[in-house]
Amino acid sequence: MTQDNVAALARVPPGPVTKPLAQRVRLVPVDRPWRWISEGWRDLQRSRAIGWAYGMALVLAGWCLTLLLFEADTLWATLPATAGFFLLAPLLATGLYETSRLLEAGGSPTLADACRGFRRNGGQVAIVGVALLVLHLFWVRIAGLLFMLCFGLNFHPGLEQLPFAMLRSEMLLPFLVIGTAFGCVLAAVSFAITVVSIPMLVDRDISALEAITVSIQAAMTNWRAMALWSGLIVLFTGLALVPFYLGLVVALPVIGHATWHAYRDLVVD
């Protein structure tokens, strides 16, 4: 190589330096999810109007879904459809991530600001949304197929007889065991790819693939803390669904804001 070529190479600016994947996530204590819940509650207190609006929107959506299933004489699908909520909830909470981001920056976000969170890196957020939608549709199909295999095509009791008809069936236990197993697998996949990916996309100009990769790495590196975090999400959301979805008014905003703090804790700046 000539001296001129060496000089020319010396003038070329270096390319962007990318951290190795293992250096993009932090190892956190197992009990750290309790701190995320606390910080999520604090953010809800600072932006109550946004949190209540978000929660009530989900409650109304749950009521409408149940009414549609009742009118379609497929009320049995309420449980699988409700379980599917766990798959789509990380995407639905995008506005809450934006709210926490603005609060962290010292702002006073409004509901309009929260809605604009869906447009921050919107194309990449949509890609993750499509992946979650595919998982949800797959779950609904599996649940319908499992119901028909266990109870038959002619199982159409009325609303008042549905619980007793299912309890009298010897196929109820296999239906619950197999359905729960499938649901847990899909929920685990959804959790791993979204635990920090959507907040990361709201916060940074990166690709969906990179965000999902970092999210899976964060889940694997902190699997003990993630087991506790996923358990708390299921517990709080499950309790919120019991009083005919009304508990979502509080549970969803707290978990959404807490997810932002989980992202800030797990992913290196």
C-alpha positions in Angstrom: 0.0 0.0 0.0 1.4 3.4 -1.0 1.9 6.3 1.4 -0.9 8.2 -0.3 -3.4 5.3 0.2 -2.5 5.2 3.9 -3.1 8.9 4.3 -6.4 8.6 2.5 -7.6 5.8 4.8 -6.5 7.9 7.8 -8.9 10.7 6.6 -11.9 8.3 6.4 -14.2 8.9 9.5 -14.8 5.7 11.5 -18.2 4.0 11.2 -20.7 3.8 14.0 -19.7 1.6 16.8 -22.3 -0.9 17.9 -22.2 -2.5 21.3 -22.1 -6.3 21.4 -25.5 -7.7 22.3 -24.4 -8.9 25.7 -23.4 -5.4 26.6 -26.8 -3.8 25.7 -28.6 -5.2 28.7 -28.0 -5.0 32.5 -28.3 -7.7 35.1 -30.9 -6.6 37.7 -31.8 -8.0 41.1 -34.6 -10.6 41.2 -36.9 -8.4 43.2 -36.5 -5.3 40.9 -40.0 -5.7 39.4 -41.5 -4.4 42.7 -39.6 -1.2 42.2 -41.0 -1.0 38.6 -44.5 -1.3 40.0 -43.8 1.4 42.5 -42.5 3.7 39.8 -45.4 2.9 37.6 -47.8 3.9 40.4 -45.9 7.1 40.8 -46.3 7.9 37.1 -50.0 7.2 37.2 -50.3 9.7 40.1 -48.6 12.3 38.0 -50.7 11.7 34.9 -54.0 10.5 36.2 -56.1 11.8 33.3 -54.1 9.8 30.7 -54.2 6.7 32.9 -57.9 6.8 33.6 -58.7 7.4 29.9 -56.5 4.5 28.9 -58.0 2.2 31.5 -61.6 3.1 30.7 -61.0 2.6 27.0 -59.9 -1.0 27.7 -62.9 -1.6 30.0 -65.3 -0.4 27.2 -63.4 -2.6 24.7 -63.8 -5.6 27.0 -67.5 -4.9 27.4 -68.0 -4.6 23.6 -66.1 -7.8 23.0 -68.2 -9.7 25.5 -71.4 -8.3 24.0 -70.3 -9.3 20.5 -69.5 -12.9 21.6 -72.9 -13.1 23.4 -74.7 -11.9 20.2 -72.8 -14.4 18.1 -73.7 -17.3 20.6 -70.0 -17.9 21.2 -69.7 -16.8 24.8 -67.4 -19.8 25.4 -64.7 -17.8 23.5 -64.7 -15.1 26.2 -61.9 -16.8 28.2 -59.6 -17.4 25.1 -60.3 -13.8 23.9 -59.5 -12.4 27.3 -56.3 -14.5 27.5 -55.4 -13.0 24.1 -55.4 -9.6 25.8 -52.1 -10.5 27.4 -50.6 -10.9 23.9 -51.7 -7.5 22.6 -51.5 -5.4 25.8 -47.8 -4.5 25.3 -48.7 -2.8 22.0 -51.9 -1.1 23.4 -49.8 0.5 26.2 -47.6 2.4 23.7 -49.1 5.7 24.7 -48.3 5.0 28.4 -44.6 4.5 27.5 -44.6 7.8 25.7 -46.2 9.4 28.8 -43.5 8.0 31.1 -40.8 9.1 28.6 -42.1 12.7 28.7 -42.5 12.6 32.5 -38.9 11.4 32.8 -37.8 14.3 30.6 -39.6 16.8 33.0 -42.6 17.4 30.7 -46.3 17.6 31.5 -47.8 15.2 28.9 -51.4 15.4 27.7 -53.6 12.7 26.2 -52.7 14.0 22.7 -49.0 13.6 23.6 -49.7 10.0 24.7 -51.4 9.2 21.4 -48.5 10.6 19.5 -46.4 7.8 21.0 -47.9 5.5 18.4 -46.3 7.6 15.6 -42.8 7.7 17.1 -40.9 5.1 15.0 -44.4 4.1 14.0 -43.5 1.8 11.1 -41.3 -0.4 13.3 -43.9 -0.4 16.1 -46.4 -1.6 13.6 -44.1 -4.5 12.7 -44.1 -5.7 16.3 -47.9 -5.1 16.3 -48.3 -7.4 13.3 -46.3 -10.1 15.0 -48.4 -9.9 18.2 -51.6 -9.9 16.1 -50.5 -13.1 14.3 -49.8 -14.7 17.7 -53.3 -13.6 18.9 -55.1 -14.9 15.8 -53.2 -18.2 16.1 -54.2 -18.5 19.8 -57.9 -17.8 18.9 -57.8 -20.5 16.2 -56.1 -23.0 18.5 -58.7 -22.3 21.3 -61.6 -22.7 18.8 -60.2 -26.0 17.5 -59.5 -27.3 21.0 -63.1 -26.4 22.1 -64.6 -28.3 19.2 -62.4 -31.3 19.8 -63.2 -31.4 23.5 -67.0 -30.6 23.5 -68.1 -31.3 19.9 -69.7 -29.3 17.2 -73.2 -29.6 18.7 -72.3 -28.1 22.1 -74.4 -24.9 22.2 -76.0 -24.5 25.6 -77.6 -21.2 26.5 -75.8 -18.6 28.5 -77.4 -19.6 31.8 -76.5 -23.3 31.2 -73.0 -22.8 29.8 -71.0 -23.0 33.1 -72.9 -26.1 34.4 -72.8 -27.8 31.0 -69.0 -27.4 30.9 -68.6 -28.5 34.5 -70.6 -31.7 33.8 -68.5 -32.6 30.8 -65.6 -35.0 31.4 -63.6 -33.1 28.8 -63.4 -29.9 30.9 -60.1 -30.9 32.6 -58.3 -31.8 29.3 -59.7 -28.6 27.7 -58.4 -26.4 30.6 -55.0 -28.2 30.9 -54.2 -28.2 27.1 -55.6 -24.7 26.6 -53.6 -23.3 29.5 -50.4 -25.0 28.2 -50.8 -23.5 24.8 -51.7 -20.1 26.2 -48.6 -20.1 28.5 -46.3 -20.9 25.6 -47.7 -18.1 23.4 -47.7 -15.7 26.3 -44.1 -16.5 27.1 -43.1 -15.8 23.4 -45.1 -12.6 23.4 -43.5 -11.5 26.7 -40.0 -12.2 25.6 -40.3 -10.2 22.3 -42.1 -7.3 23.9 -40.7 -6.9 27.5 -38.6 -4.0 26.4 -38.9 -3.8 22.6 -41.9 -1.4 22.2 -40.7 1.1 24.8 -37.3 0.9 23.1 -38.8 1.7 19.7 -40.7 4.6 21.2 -37.5 5.9 22.7 -35.0 5.2 20.0 -34.7 5.3 16.2 -33.9 1.6 15.7 -35.4 -1.4 13.8 -38.0 -3.7 15.1 -35.7 -6.7 14.7 -33.0 -5.1 16.7 -35.4 -4.1 19.5 -36.9 -7.7 19.6 -33.4 -9.1 19.7 -32.4 -6.9 22.7 -35.8 -7.7 24.4 -35.2 -11.5 24.1 -31.6 -11.0 25.4 -32.9 -9.0 28.4 -35.4 -11.7 29.2 -32.8 -14.5 29.0 -30.2 -12.6 31.0 -32.6 -11.7 33.8 -34.8 -14.8 33.6 -35.4 -14.8 37.4 -36.5 -11.2 37.5 -38.5 -11.7 34.4 -40.3 -14.7 35.9 -41.4 -12.5 38.8 -42.3 -9.7 36.5 -44.5 -11.8 34.2 -46.1 -13.4 37.3 -47.0 -10.0 38.7 -48.4 -8.9 35.3 -50.6 -12.0 35.2 -51.7 -11.7 38.8 -52.6 -8.0 38.6 -54.3 -8.3 35.2 -56.1 -11.4 36.2 -57.5 -9.7 39.3 -58.4 -6.7 37.3 -60.5 -8.8 34.8 -62.5 -10.5 37.6 -64.9 -7.5 38.3 -66.0 -7.4 34.7 -62.8 -5.7 33.5 -63.2 -2.7 35.8 -59.9 -3.3 37.5 -58.1 -2.5 34.2 -58.7 1.2 35.0 -55.9 1.0 37.5 -53.9 -2.2 36.5 -53.3 -1.3 32.9 -51.8 2.2 33.5 -49.6 1.0 36.4 -48.2 -2.0 34.4 -47.7 0.2 31.3 -45.8 2.8 33.2 -43.8 0.1 35.0 -42.9 -1.5 31.7 -41.2 1.8 30.7 -39.1 1.8 33.9 -38.3 -1.9 33.3 -36.9 -0.9 29.9 -34.9 2.0 31.3 -33.5 -0.4 34.0 -32.7 -3.3 31.7 -31.3 -1.6 28.6 -28.0 0.3 28.5 -28.3 3.9 27.3 
